[in-house]
Amino acid sequence: MHTLKVIGAGILLLGFFLLAGRFLSRNQPDSLATSAKIFIPVWFLAAAVNMWLGVARAGYSVRGELPFLVVNFAVPAAIAMIVSWRS
């Protein structure tokens, strides 16, 4: 359940980045692609912090949390890449 919440938060954050890019760069046609590309490293850091919290506070092992890091990062990042390619 936590994984779905993190993925949902990533998708919401992507939406925020896309809206901010749209409003801040109205005259540039590639603003959505740029916003999506900027989102990816920011989301990787957020997903890594989520993993670190799982290891440091919840007591999970790095080996146990690593697959969740991959899934939590990959789904919103893949959506961002699709938006980047289509715009």
N, C-alpha and C positions, 0 to 999 in steps of 0.2 A: 504494500500500500504506500509506503514511503517513497518507493521508486516512482510510482505514478504521480505523486505530488511533486517530486523534484522535476520530472519530465514536464509536467504541466506548468511549473514555475519557469522552466526554460522556454517553453513556447510563449508564455506571457511576456517574458523578458525580450524575446525576439520581436514580438509585436510592438513593444515599447520602442525598441531600436528602430524598427521600420517606420513607425509613426514619427519618431523624432527626426529621422533622416528625411522623411517626406516634408515635414514642416520647416526644417532648418535649411534644406537645399532645394527649394522650389524650382529654381532655374536649371538645375542639373538633371539630365535625363537618367543618369546612372546612380541616383541617390539610394534607391532600394538595394542595388547590388553592393554598394559601398557599405551601407548600414549592416547588411547581412554578413559581409566579410569582417567587419569590426566586431560583430557579435560573437563570432566563433572563438577567438582567444579569451574574450571576457567570460564566455560560458565555460570554457575549459577550466579557468581559474575557479569559478564558482563551483563546478562539479568536483574539482580537486579539494576545495575547502570542505565540501560536504563529505567526501571520503575521509579527510583528516579528522573531522568531527566524529565520524563513525569509529575510527580507530582510537582516537584519543579519549573520547568521552564514553562511548557506548561499549568499548572493550572488544570490538571486532578485530580480526587480524587483517593485515594489508592484503594478504592472499585471498581472504574471504570478501573483502570490499572491492577488489580490483574489477571483477566482472560488472559490479553495479556502477562503478565509475565509467566503464566503457559504454554501458547502456544509457546511463543518465546523460552522458556527453553526446553520444552518437545520434540519438533521435532528434533533439532540437538542432544539432549541427547539420544533420542531413536535410532537414527542412530549410535551414538557412542557405545551404548550398543550392537547393532546388530554386529557391527564390532568387538567388544570385544569378543562376544560369538563365532563368526565364525572364529576368528584367533587363 
